[in-house]
């Protein structure tokens, strides 16, 4: 694997991790409570969370790029596009 491929994959991983923090909004709506333990056990309570996630639209568009041939020529190719909106 070439160094440029490793760098590109590393950058992609960092972008995905950063996106996870940017696109997800988590609000805790109830505190956790441990059960009261004596001789008997009373029920505890798990926390509740409201989670909103952002939306990501992946599409494609045509762009003119240089394609290596015997002679360089401009050619229209389809490239992916991403439109992202953060949560809330």
N, C-alpha and C positions, 0 to 999 in steps of 0.2 A: 504494500500500500504506500502510495507516495505521501510525502510530508504535507503537501497541499491538501490532500484528501483528509488526512488526520486533523489538520487545522480546521478545515471546513466542517467536519463532523463535530469537533469540539465547540466551535462557535454555534452550530445548530443546537447542541445540547444546552449550552448556556442560555440561548434565546428561549428555548422551551421551558427551562426552569424559571427564568425571569418572567416569562409569560404566565406561568402557573400562579405566581404571586400577584401579577397585574390583572389577570382576567377573573380571578375568583374572589368574591367578597363574602366572608363568613362572619356572621354576628351571632354570638352566644345569647340565647334567649332565656336560659334557665341555668342556674348554678347546680353543680353536682353536689350530692349529699350522701355521705356514707351511712350505712345502716347503724342504728343504735344497738350495741351488743352488750347484753347482760347475760342472764341465763337464757333469755329468749331473744330472738332476732326480729326487729321490725324492718319493714321494707325500706330500701334505699331509693335513690332517684338518680337517673342518668341525665346528663345535660341535654338540652335541646339546642339546635342550631338552625338558623335560616341561611341558606346558601344560594347566592345568585352568581351565575357564570356569564361571562361575556360571550359574544358571538363572533365566529370567524367565517368569512365567506372566501372560498378558494375558487378562482375562476381562471380563465386564460384570455389573453389578448394577443393580437398580432403586432410584432415589432420588426423593424428592419435591422438586421445585424450583419456583420461581415462574416462570410462563410469562406474558409480557406479552400481555394481551388488553384488551378494553375495560375489564374489571374484572379485577384480579389474582386468580388462583386457584392453589391448589397442585395440581400434577399429577405423577403418577409417570412418570418417563422412565428409559430404560436408559442408564447411563453406564459407560465403561470403567474397569476396575481393573487394577492391576499388582502382582504379588507377586514380589519378587526376593530371591534368596539368593546371597551372595558365594561365591566359589570356596574350596574346601578348608576 
